Amino acid sequence: MAAQYAIEGTTAKGIAASVERGVTEGGLSPGDLLPPVRRLADTLGVSPGTVATAYKELRQRGLIVTRGRGGTVVADVPSVASRRPPRVPQGLVDLAGGHPDPAFLPVLRPPSTVTPVYGSHRAAPRLAVLEEVTRQWFARDEVPARHVTFAHGALDCIARLLSTELRPGDAVAVEDPGFHHLLDLVPALGLRMVPVAVDGEGLVPESLRTALRGGVRAVVCSPRGQCPTGAFFTRSRRDELVAVLREFPEVLVVEDDHNAEVGGAAAYTLAAAGLERWAQVRTVSKHLGIDLRWAGVACDAVTLARHDGRMLMTSGWVSHVLQESVSGLFRDEAVRALVADGETAYAERRAALIGALGAHRIRAVGASGLNVWVPVRDESAVVNGLRTQGWWVAAGARFRIAAPPAVRITTSTLAPEDAPRLAADFAEVLGDAQATYGG
């Protein structure tokens, strides 16, 4: 019970505002237990219905969650707080961030001149040259490209798609383990997450079917370079998933293909299967640079109208200066060669670490993308143990809902010759942990 913070208010809005203030100012922390409805109502001298209404509003806004007999608690990532990754301690090798190697990113050169325009770009939000390049990008992998649009990155697009399609309290099927920022975003939108198991080929069909039968309204997944496991759809797995999804044609399927250029895996996408409601999002941050907050989106006509309609009322369009920059990079042969070199290097680095860990009988997965996922029994023991050896890796807790514990190691900057040393240190840490916790 969060006894140190006294919730105030005599109306539902006042009570909700008091809880929000506590979360924002630090009086209430993630996981803190809130008073039961009747107890808080007695304390404040209001009706239980008033408190229940306040709690309902807070749940819809992603600030609190109800865990059955576990009571009502502050959400792990409340929507009014920002969970940033911990700062990397000085002197450690950072293998936790999930970022690409800067050596394989082009130097960004924005357009030298930008012609002023009268008014706004709302009537023509997309540059024709980038729109055509985007169509070709999707069509290369057999993704239908009749309807394309732009967004300010993958999460910006996914948030807009979910908020226009769903209402607070609706359920979204997500990968487990999955992309930690998505796992933060969904509850922040007031939506419920339903975990779907992931294996080496991505979503597990029967787990997806269970989620769909439970009433989810949308599915968000990655066809390759899945974060954090590196899983990717094979042709047979894609076909199995499509067969399941065809039983639920009203469900929106959103694919996040953020590793399209450097994932190191073929594209067997759900978007290419002719589903009724679908969208595929591709970003450039992993192969062109994190400062390019741009995403291309291919989708069905209804989804396009809803996405662009909401965008028209908010940001309006993606900066044409940014679009000019992205367009130039897409068409630069030297940049394409650099990106291809990066994809090759990333595959070698993943394989080197997986092989080195395997030599110590440590199972790890990472068939595509920038990371390797290593199942462990005690995440904290491994993270802290590797820290003493000079390595900084990510605990798997922030990527998981119900999946077993693991750690994520970003291999994008890990030279193959350094993999054996990391693997040996990993094995030593596991041995120490077994001795400490009884084998």
N, C-alpha and C positions, 0 to 999 in steps of 0.2 A: 504494500500500500504506500502511495506517495504522500505520507503524512506531513512532509515538510512544506507542501504547497496547499494553501486553502482556496478551494474553488469558491467563487462568489457568483452572485446574480440572483435576480428574482423573476426573470423571464428566460425562455429558451434561448433567445439570441444572446442575452447577457451571460448565461452559463456557458454557452459555446464559446463566446469571446474570451471568457476567463480561462477556459482550458487552453484555447489557442495562445493566449498571452503567456500562459505557463510553459507551453512547449517552445514558443519563440524565444523567451527570455531564459530558458534553462531550468525553471522551477520544476518542470516535468520532463523526464527523460524517456527515450524509447524503452518500452517494456514496463514502465511504471503502471501499477494497477490503480484504476480509478474506483471511487466508491460505487457500490451497487446503487441502482436507481432509487430504491426506497430509502436507503440510508442517507443519500445526498439530499433527497427531497425533504426528509425530516430535519436535516441540518440547516437547510436554507429556508425552511418554512414555506415550501411550494408543493404543488401536487406532483406525484410520480409521473404523470403525463408530461409535465413541463420538462422534467429532467430527461425523460425518454425522447422527447422531441429534440432536445439539445444533442443528446448522444447520437441520434439518427443523423442529424446534420453533420456532425463531426465524422461519423463513419463514411458518409457519402463523399466528404471532402478529403478522405484519406488521412485524417489525423489520428484516428483511433481504430482499433479492431476489436471484435468480440470473439472470444475463444471458448465458447460454451461454458463449461463448469470452471474454466480458467479465468472467467470474468472479462471485463473490458479494460484494455490496456492501451497505452500510447503506442502508435504504430512504430515498427522498427525504423522506417524512413518516413516520418510524417511530412506531409506535403508542404508545410511551412518551414521546414528545415532542409538544409543542403548537406548531403553526405559526400564529403570529398575524400579521395584516397589519402591515407596517411603519408606524411612526408617521408621520403626515403632518407634513412639515417646516413650521415656523412661517412664516406669510405666504403659503402657497400655497393655491390654490383646489382643494379636495378633490373630485375627480371619479373616485375610484377605489373607493369603498366599496360601491357597489351598494345603497345605502340609500334609502328614500323621503324625500320632502321633509317635514320636521316640520310645515310649514304645512297639510298635508292629513291630519294624524293627529289624532284626537280626544284631548282631555284625559281621562286614565284616572281613573275614580272608582269604586274598589272598593266593594262593599256596605258600608253604614255599620254594619250589625249582622250577626253570624253566630251562629246558634243552636247551642250545643254539642250534640254527639251522643254517645251511649254507644257505645263500641267504635269500629268503623271503617266505611268506606263500601264495603268489598269486596263486600258483597251487592248493593249498588245503586250502582255506580261513576259512572253518568251521570245528570245532572239531566234529568228528563223534558222540561222546557221547551227546554233546549239541544239535546237529542237530536232533538226535532221540528223546530227551526230548522235543524239540520244536514241532516236529511232533505230539507227544502225547498230548501236551498242546492244540494245535489247534483242533486235532481230537476229544478231549473230548467234544467240543462244536459243533461238526459236521461241522467244517470248513475244506474244502479239504486241505490236507497237503502233496500232492505229491510234490509240489514245495515250498520250504521254503528257506529263506536266513536270514542274520543278518544285522543290521545297528547300528549306534551310537545314538540310541534314536528315538522317534517317529518323531520329527520335522526334524531330519536329513534325515530320510527315506522319509517323505512326500515331503520335498524339492527336493530330488533326483527324486522321481516319477513324480512330476509336471514338473520339468525342462527338463526331458527327453521326456515327453509326449506332452507338450504344448510349445507354442512360445509366446514371449512378446506380450501382447495385448489380448491373449485368455482369456476366462472367466471361472471362477471356482465357483461352487455353494458351499456356506458355511452356516453353521447354524447361525441363528440370533435370540437370542443371542448365542454366541459361544466362543470357546477357544481363549483368547486374543492373545496368541503367534501365533496362526495360522492366525488370522486377521492381524497381523503385517507381517507375512511371505509372504502371497500371493502377496500383492502389492510390497514387496521388490524384488520379482522375476519378476516384470514387468507384472503381471497378474491382471485381473480385477475380483473383487469379486461381486458375485450376491447373495444377502441374501435370505435364505429360512427360513420361519417361523418354530418355534419349539413350540410344546405343551408338555403335560405330557408324551406323547408316542414318542417323538422325532420329526423328520422331518414331516411336514404336507404335505401329498401327493399332493394336488392341488398346493401348493406353489412350490413344487419340479417340478411338471409338467410345470408350468409357466417358471421356470428357464431353464429347458431343452429345451423347445420350443424356448427360447430366444437364444439358441446356445452355452450353456456352454459345455466345453470339458471334465470337470472332476467334481466330487462331493466328498466332504470330510465331513464325519459325524462320530458320535459316537453311537454305538449300546446300550450302557448303561453307567451310571455314567457321563452323558453328562455335560460338563462344560459350563456354570455355573448352569444350572437348575436342574441337577440330573435326567433328563428324561431318559427313556429307552424304547427300542422297545418291544411292546407286539407281540405275534405271529400274530395277525390280522393286526397290523400296518406294521410289516415287510412284510407281504404278499401284502398289498396294495402298498407299496413302490416298491416292486419287479415288480408288474404289470406295474407300471409307467416306471421303468427303462428298462424293456424289449422293450419298444417302441423306445429306444435310445441305441442300443447295442454297438455303437462305443464309448460311454462315459466311461471313467475310473472312477470306484467307489472305493474310499479309506475309509476304516473304521478304526478309531482310538479307539481301545479297551484298553485304558490305565488303566482302572479300572477293568480288567478282574478278578482279585483275591479278590478284596475288595469292588466291586461295590454294592454287596447286591442285585443283580438282575439276573434273568436267561438270557441266551444268545440266543436271536432270531436274528441272524445276516444276513445281506445281503450277506455276503461271503459264507454262507451255501446254497444259493439259486440257484447256477449254472449260474451266470452271465458270460458274455463273457470276460469282462475286469474288473478285481477287484483286490484288495489287502486288507488284514487286517494286521494292525500293533499292536503289543502288547509289552508294556514295563514292566520293573520291578521296576521302581523308586518309585511307590506308595506302593509296598508291600515288597520290598527287600532293597531299599535305593537309594537316589538320586545320589550317587557316581557311581552307576553301569550304565554307559552310554551305555546300550545295549537294542536292540529291536529285537524281532523275527517277521518275515514277512512271511505270506502265500499269494500266489498270482497265477494268471494264468501264463502260460509259457512265453508269450510275455512280460508281465510286469517283470517277473524274469530276463529275458535276458537283458532288457533295464536297470533295476536297477543295476544288477551286472556288466554289461558292463561299466556303468558310474563309479561305485565304483572302479572297477579295474584300471581306469585311474586316480583316485584321491587318496583316503586313502588306497585303495587296499584291506584291510580286517580289521575286528574288532580284537583288541589285543587278542591273545590266552591266555594271563594271565587273562584278563577280562573274557573270555569265560570259563576258568577253574573255576573261582570264581562263576560265575552264575550257572554253571553246578552243582557244589557242593551244593549250596544253594537249588536248585530245588529238589535235591535228599535227603535232610536232613529232617527227620520226625519231629524233634523238630521245625525246621523253618516252616514247613507246619502247625503245630499246632498253632504256634504264629500268623501266617497270618490269620488263621481261627478265632482266638480270636479277631484279629483286625477287621475283617469284621463284626463280631457280635457287637462289641463295636461301630463301626461307625454307624451301623443301629440304635442302641439305642440312640446315641447322636443326629442324625438327627431327629428322631421321637420326642425326648424330646423337642427340640427347636420348631419344627413345632407345637407340641401340646401346648406348653406354649404361643407361639404367637397367636395361635387360641383362647386361652382363653381370649385374649384381642381383638378378632375379627380382627386380622391381618393375612391376607392370605399369606402363604409361601409354596413353593414347594421344594422338594428334596427327590425324591423317591429312589435314589441310589447315590453312590459316596460319596464325602467328604464335600459337600457344600449344603447350603440352599439359595434359591433365593427368595428375598422378593420384590415384586413390591411396588414402592413408587412414590410420585409425584415429589419430589425434592431430588435428590440424595445427593447433597452437604449439604443440611440442615440436613439430617439424619446422614450422615457420621460425620459431625462436631458436631452434637448434641450428638451422641454416644461417640465421643471422649471426650467430657466433662464429660461423665459418666464413663470413664475408659476403653472403648471398641474401638478397631481398626478394622473396617470392610472395604470392598472394594466397591467403587462406581461402579455402573454397566456400566458406559460409556465406559470403555475400552473393554467390552465384547459385545457391541451392534453396529449395523449398523442402522437399522430402527426400532428395537424393542423398546417398551416403557421403561422408566426408572425403575431401581430397584437397590438393593444392594445385594452383595454376602457375605454370612457369612460362613466361614469355620468352620465346627462343629467337625472336627476330634479330637481336643483337648479340646472341651467344655464338661466338666463333666455334666451329666444330672441334678445334683442338682443345677448347676449354671444357667440352662436354664430359670427358672422363673424370676430370677433377671434381666437377659438380656432382656427378653420379657417385663418386667415392665418398664425398662429404655427405650426400643424401643417405647412402647406406650406413655410414657411421652414425648419423642422427637417428635413423630408424633402430639401430642396435641399441643406442643409449635409451631411446624411448621404451623399447621392450623390456630392458633391464629395470627401468624406473617403474613401469606400470605392470610388471609381472608377466611379460611375454604375451 
